[in-house]
Amino acid sequence: MGRTDLSPVSVDSTTVRPHHDAAGMRVGKHRKQALGGAAQKQETARRQGADRRNRADRASVEASGADASSA
């Protein structure tokens, strides 16, 4: 049997996977609520992480004696 040389072939995975709406995916009420709750938890965790980073940045600036007006 003949073989096909696939070495010049490149496939972008974003073109292979359709969006769930395009694929006709149906999400039930329970799953939609669970996904919404998970998204809220993730956003809360992201905000808390940003707050911690901001506090750490402020503390390092204060410790160095840097002044915002001198920048």
N, C-alpha and C positions, 0 to 999 in steps of 0.2 A: 504494500500500500504506500501511496505517496504521503509525504509529511509536509505540513505547512510551517513555514518559518515565521514564528510570532515575535521574533526579536524586535522588529520595528513597530510593534503594536503597543499602544499605551492606552489604558482605560482609566478615566477619572471616576472615582467612586461616587462623586456627587451626581454623575449622570446615570449611574446604575440604580441608585436608591431613590424611588419617587417619594415625594412628600406624602404623609399619611392621608391628607385630604384627597390628593390625586389618586391614591390607591383605593379609595372608598372605605377607609377604616372607620368603623363606628365605635364611639366611646360611650359607654353607659354612664348613667348619672352617678353611680357609686365611684367608678374609676375617675370620672372627671373631678369629683369632689376630692378624692385622694390625691390626684395630681395637683390640684389647687393648693391643698394643704402642704404638700411637699415643696411647692414653689415658694410659699410664704415662709416656711422654715428656712429654706436656702437663702432667701433675701434677708431674713433676720440675722442669720449667721454671717452673711457678707457685710451687713452694716456693723455688726459688733466687731468684726475683724478690722474694718476700716476705722472704727472709733479707737481701737487699741493701737493701731499704727499711728493715727494722728496724735494720740496722747504720747506715745513714745517719741515721735518726731518733736513735739513741743518740749518734752523733757530734755532731749539732747540739745536743742537750741538754747534753752534756758541754762543748762549746765555749761555750755561753751561760752556763755556771756554775749552771744550774738544779739544784735538789735535789728529789728526789721527795718528801722529807718536808716541803718548804715549800709544796707544792701544796695 
